Amino acid sequence: MKIVTLDGDTLPQPLNKPCWCKEWDYRGSTSKNEVAAALNKAEIVITNKVELRENLLRDLPELRFICVAATGFDCIDIEYCRRRGIVVSNVPGYSANSVAEGVIAFIFALRRHLKDYLHAANDEWPDSQHFCLHHAPISDVRDATLGIVGRGDIGSHVARLAKAIGMNVVFAEHKGAHDIRSGYAPFEEVISRSDIITLHCPLSESTREMIDMAALKQMKPGALLINTARGLLINEADLANALRTGIISGAALDVLATEPPAASHPLLDPTLKNLLVTPHIAWASHSGVTNLIKAVEYNLTGYYSGQIKNRVV
């Protein structure tokens, strides 16, 4: 049995070879034009973000199992796998604590203008006439309203942490929905009355660029936007314009539409104030990495033993 890992370098530590695996090809990275050759005669593939679409999969007759080393599986052609009988498993919930803590950290950093004050400490404080240096106003987190879009493992965990520090939490119903479920508020209402919006929904045709200029203009002028889910949930050009013109007060992003981004990406502009961008690492705390590796190994063993775990299709 041949197992190929396509992008092992996305994990801070390598996966262990299963004792039952005869051929173990652990690749740190694999370019698009290398994928087909790398998967020749493979029965199992492990991928984090390398795309596996029909045009590639149809030429891999021996492939039986795709293990996605992540929660999101939008890199996989699920419909083709269903038709072909290729089993797909993912790793749900492994990073809920890690990402949720990252969101809370973003909230504090943005509400306290941490980026601005870190620069001020180096550039201006040594020449100050006073013991302190006032720039942007610092806002309390307690009693602020947090609007959460997405109520899965991560969104629910964010809500628990936010309530613990005194925030008011409201969950948004699907954008454009007419029927509002118990425990939710209309999307437009949540957008307009929240001090902070945080995104935790999957990427789909209905959520793609759900945060565009129209949505940004519905937000409070002092509102903040946080995205640790998928970059394509946001129209990035619109967000850059909204930050530049003061339509919203700030944003924190752990994901972008294209990763890695071009150096000229509009949201990597250092002149944009109160914007924090991290390189898709909110999931990567010690617990997140440990949980992920254990779950991938669990999924592999499940396939080998005929008891599929965390099955997507």
C-alpha positions as CSV (number, residue, x, y, z in Angstrom):
1,M,0.0,0.0,0.0
2,K,1.4,3.4,-1.0
3,I,0.7,6.5,0.9
4,V,1.7,10.0,-0.4
5,T,1.7,13.2,1.7
6,L,1.7,16.2,-0.7
7,D,2.4,19.1,1.6
8,G,3.9,17.8,4.8
9,D,5.7,21.1,5.4
10,T,2.4,22.7,6.3
11,L,2.7,20.8,9.6
12,P,5.2,21.9,12.2
13,Q,6.2,18.3,12.9
14,P,6.0,15.3,10.5
15,L,3.5,12.5,10.5
16,N,4.6,9.1,11.6
17,K,4.6,6.3,9.0
18,P,2.0,3.7,9.9
19,C,3.5,0.3,10.6
20,W,1.3,-1.4,8.0
21,C,2.3,1.0,5.2
22,K,4.7,-0.5,2.6
23,E,5.5,2.6,0.7
24,W,5.6,6.0,2.4
25,D,6.3,9.1,0.3
26,Y,6.3,12.1,2.6
27,R,6.8,15.2,0.5
28,G,7.3,18.6,2.0
29,S,5.6,20.3,-0.9
30,T,4.3,19.4,-4.3
31,S,3.7,21.8,-7.2
32,K,0.7,21.5,-9.5
33,N,2.7,19.9,-12.3
34,E,4.2,17.3,-9.9
35,V,1.0,16.0,-8.3
36,A,0.0,13.5,-10.9
37,A,3.4,11.8,-11.0
38,A,3.7,11.9,-7.2
39,L,0.4,10.1,-6.9
40,N,1.1,7.4,-9.4
41,K,0.0,4.0,-7.9
42,A,-0.9,5.6,-4.6
43,E,-3.9,4.2,-2.8
44,I,-3.9,6.9,-0.1
45,V,-3.1,10.6,-0.3
46,I,-2.8,13.1,2.5
47,T,-3.2,16.7,1.6
48,N,-3.7,19.9,3.5
49,K,-4.2,22.5,0.8
50,V,-3.0,20.9,-2.5
51,E,-6.0,20.7,-4.8
52,L,-7.3,17.4,-6.1
53,R,-9.9,18.0,-8.9
54,E,-11.5,15.7,-11.4
55,N,-9.1,16.4,-14.2
56,L,-6.3,15.0,-12.0
57,L,-8.3,12.3,-10.0
58,R,-9.7,10.6,-13.1
59,D,-6.1,9.6,-14.1
60,L,-5.4,8.0,-10.7
61,P,-7.4,4.7,-10.9
62,E,-5.6,3.2,-7.8
63,L,-6.5,6.0,-5.5
64,R,-9.0,4.9,-2.9
65,F,-8.7,7.3,0.1
66,I,-8.1,11.0,0.5
67,C,-7.2,12.2,4.0
68,V,-7.5,16.0,4.3
69,A,-5.2,17.2,7.1
70,A,-7.6,20.0,8.0
71,T,-11.2,20.7,8.7
72,G,-12.0,22.5,5.5
73,F,-12.1,20.3,2.4
74,D,-12.8,22.8,-0.4
75,C,-9.5,21.7,-2.0
76,I,-11.1,18.4,-3.0
77,D,-13.6,17.7,-5.8
78,I,-16.2,16.1,-3.5
79,E,-18.8,15.4,-6.2
80,Y,-16.3,13.5,-8.4
81,C,-15.1,11.5,-5.4
82,R,-18.7,10.6,-4.6
83,R,-19.3,9.4,-8.1
84,R,-16.0,7.5,-8.2
85,G,-16.3,6.0,-4.8
86,I,-13.1,7.6,-3.4
87,V,-13.4,7.9,0.3
88,V,-12.6,11.4,1.8
89,S,-12.1,12.1,5.5
90,N,-11.2,15.3,7.2
91,V,-10.2,16.4,10.7
92,P,-13.1,18.3,12.4
93,G,-12.7,20.2,15.6
94,Y,-9.0,19.7,16.2
95,S,-8.2,23.5,16.4
96,A,-11.3,24.9,18.1
97,N,-9.4,26.0,21.2
98,S,-6.4,27.3,19.3
99,V,-8.4,29.3,16.8
100,A,-10.8,30.6,19.4
101,E,-8.0,31.9,21.6
102,G,-6.4,33.5,18.5
103,V,-9.7,35.3,17.9
104,I,-9.8,36.6,21.4
105,A,-6.2,37.7,21.1
106,F,-7.1,39.6,17.9
107,I,-10.0,41.3,19.7
108,F,-7.8,42.6,22.5
109,A,-5.1,43.7,20.0
110,L,-7.5,45.6,17.8
111,R,-9.5,47.2,20.6
112,R,-6.3,48.4,22.2
113,H,-4.6,49.5,18.9
114,L,-1.7,47.3,19.9
115,K,0.1,47.6,16.5
116,D,0.1,51.4,16.7
117,Y,1.3,51.5,20.3
118,L,4.1,49.0,19.6
119,H,5.4,51.3,16.8
120,A,5.0,54.3,19.1
121,A,7.0,52.8,21.8
122,N,10.0,52.4,19.5
123,D,9.6,55.6,17.4
124,E,8.2,58.2,19.7
125,W,8.2,57.3,23.3
126,P,12.0,57.9,23.8
127,D,11.5,61.5,22.9
128,S,8.2,62.0,24.8
129,Q,7.9,64.8,27.4
130,H,5.7,62.5,29.5
131,F,5.7,59.0,31.0
132,C,2.9,58.0,28.6
133,L,2.0,58.5,25.0
134,H,-1.6,58.7,23.7
135,H,-2.4,57.8,20.2
136,A,-5.7,56.0,19.2
137,P,-8.3,55.6,22.0
138,I,-8.3,52.3,23.8
139,S,-11.7,50.6,24.0
140,D,-12.7,48.0,26.6
141,V,-13.7,44.5,25.5
142,R,-16.1,44.0,28.3
143,D,-19.7,44.8,27.2
144,A,-18.8,45.0,23.5
145,T,-21.1,43.1,21.2
146,L,-19.5,40.2,19.2
147,G,-21.3,39.0,16.1
148,I,-20.4,35.5,15.1
149,V,-21.0,34.2,11.6
150,G,-20.9,30.4,11.9
151,R,-21.8,28.2,14.8
152,G,-19.7,25.1,14.4
153,D,-17.0,24.0,16.9
154,I,-14.9,27.1,16.5
155,G,-17.7,29.6,16.5
156,S,-19.2,28.0,19.6
157,H,-15.9,28.0,21.4
158,V,-15.3,31.7,20.5
159,A,-18.7,32.4,22.0
160,R,-17.9,30.7,25.3
161,L,-14.6,32.6,25.7
162,A,-16.2,35.9,24.7
163,K,-19.0,35.5,27.3
164,A,-16.4,34.6,29.9
165,I,-14.7,38.1,29.5
166,G,-18.1,39.9,29.6
167,M,-18.9,40.3,25.9
168,N,-22.4,40.2,24.5
169,V,-22.6,37.5,21.9
170,V,-25.0,37.2,19.0
171,F,-25.0,34.5,16.2
172,A,-25.8,35.6,12.6
173,E,-28.4,33.6,10.5
174,H,-27.4,32.8,7.0
175,K,-27.1,35.8,4.8
176,G,-30.4,36.5,3.0
177,A,-32.4,33.9,5.0
178,H,-36.1,34.6,5.6
179,D,-36.6,32.1,8.4
180,I,-34.6,32.9,11.5
181,R,-33.7,30.0,13.8
182,S,-33.9,30.2,17.6
183,G,-30.7,31.5,19.0
184,Y,-29.8,33.5,15.8
185,A,-30.5,37.0,14.6
186,P,-30.8,38.2,11.0
187,F,-27.4,38.5,9.3
188,E,-28.0,42.2,8.4
189,E,-29.0,43.0,12.0
190,V,-25.9,41.3,13.4
191,I,-23.6,43.1,10.9
192,S,-25.1,46.5,11.8
193,R,-25.2,46.3,15.6
194,S,-22.0,44.4,16.4
195,D,-18.8,46.1,17.6
196,I,-16.8,43.1,16.2
197,I,-17.7,40.6,13.5
198,T,-15.8,37.3,13.4
199,L,-16.2,34.8,10.6
200,H,-16.3,31.0,11.2
201,C,-18.4,29.6,8.4
202,P,-17.2,27.3,5.5
203,L,-16.6,28.6,2.0
204,S,-19.4,27.9,-0.4
205,E,-21.0,29.7,-3.3
206,S,-23.5,31.3,-0.9
207,T,-20.7,32.6,1.4
208,R,-18.1,33.6,-1.2
209,E,-17.3,37.3,-0.7
210,M,-20.3,37.6,1.8
211,I,-18.4,40.5,3.3
212,D,-18.3,43.0,0.4
213,M,-18.6,46.8,0.3
214,A,-22.3,46.7,0.9
215,A,-21.8,44.6,4.1
216,L,-18.9,46.7,5.3
217,K,-21.0,49.9,4.9
218,Q,-23.7,48.3,7.1
219,M,-21.2,47.9,9.9
220,K,-20.6,50.6,12.6
221,P,-17.9,53.1,11.7
222,G,-15.9,51.9,14.7
223,A,-16.5,48.2,14.0
224,L,-13.8,45.5,13.7
225,L,-13.7,42.5,11.3
226,I,-11.9,39.2,12.1
227,N,-11.5,36.3,9.7
228,T,-9.8,33.0,10.7
229,A,-11.9,30.9,8.3
230,R,-11.4,31.3,4.6
231,G,-10.0,34.3,2.8
232,L,-12.6,34.2,0.0
233,L,-15.4,35.0,2.5
234,I,-14.2,38.6,2.1
235,N,-13.9,40.8,-1.0
236,E,-10.4,41.9,-0.2
237,A,-10.3,45.0,-2.4
238,D,-13.4,46.2,-0.7
239,L,-11.9,45.6,2.7
240,A,-8.7,47.5,1.9
241,N,-10.8,50.4,0.7
242,A,-13.0,50.3,3.8
243,L,-10.0,50.4,6.0
244,R,-8.3,53.2,4.0
245,T,-11.4,55.4,4.0
246,G,-12.5,54.7,7.6
247,I,-15.7,52.8,6.8
248,I,-14.7,50.4,9.6
249,S,-12.1,50.8,12.3
250,G,-9.9,47.8,11.9
251,A,-9.5,44.2,10.9
252,A,-7.5,41.1,11.8
253,L,-7.0,38.3,9.2
254,D,-5.3,34.9,9.5
255,V,-6.4,33.9,6.0
256,L,-6.3,35.5,2.6
257,A,-7.9,34.4,-0.7
258,T,-4.6,33.3,-2.2
259,E,-2.0,31.8,0.1
260,P,0.8,32.6,0.0
261,P,-0.2,36.1,-1.2
262,A,1.7,38.3,-3.6
263,A,4.0,40.9,-2.0
264,S,1.8,43.5,-3.6
265,H,-1.4,42.2,-2.0
266,P,-3.6,45.2,-1.0
267,L,-4.0,43.9,2.6
268,L,-0.3,43.7,3.1
269,D,0.0,47.5,2.7
270,P,1.9,48.7,5.8
271,T,0.2,52.1,5.7
272,L,-3.2,50.5,6.6
273,K,-3.8,51.3,10.2
274,N,-5.2,48.8,12.8
275,L,-4.9,45.9,10.4
276,L,-3.3,42.7,11.6
277,V,-2.4,39.9,9.2
278,T,-0.9,36.6,10.3
279,P,0.2,33.8,8.0
280,H,-2.7,31.2,8.6
281,I,-1.4,30.0,11.9
282,A,-4.3,30.6,14.3
283,W,-4.8,26.8,14.3
284,A,-1.2,26.0,15.1
285,S,-0.9,26.0,18.9
286,H,0.7,23.0,20.6
287,S,-2.8,21.5,21.2
288,G,-3.9,22.2,17.7
289,V,-0.9,20.5,16.1
290,T,-1.0,17.5,18.4
291,N,-4.7,17.0,17.8
292,L,-4.3,17.3,14.1
293,I,-1.5,14.7,13.8
294,K,-3.4,12.2,16.1
295,A,-6.5,12.6,14.0
296,V,-4.8,12.1,10.7
297,E,-3.2,8.9,12.1
298,Y,-6.6,7.9,13.4
299,N,-8.2,8.4,10.0
300,L,-5.5,6.4,8.3
301,T,-5.9,3.5,10.7
302,G,-9.6,3.6,10.3
303,Y,-9.3,3.3,6.6
304,Y,-6.8,0.4,6.9
305,S,-9.1,-1.5,9.3
306,G,-12.2,-0.9,7.2
307,Q,-13.8,1.4,9.8
308,I,-13.8,4.8,8.1
309,K,-13.5,7.7,10.5
310,N,-14.5,11.4,10.0
311,R,-16.0,10.5,6.6
312,V,-17.0,13.4,4.4
313,V,-17.9,11.2,1.4
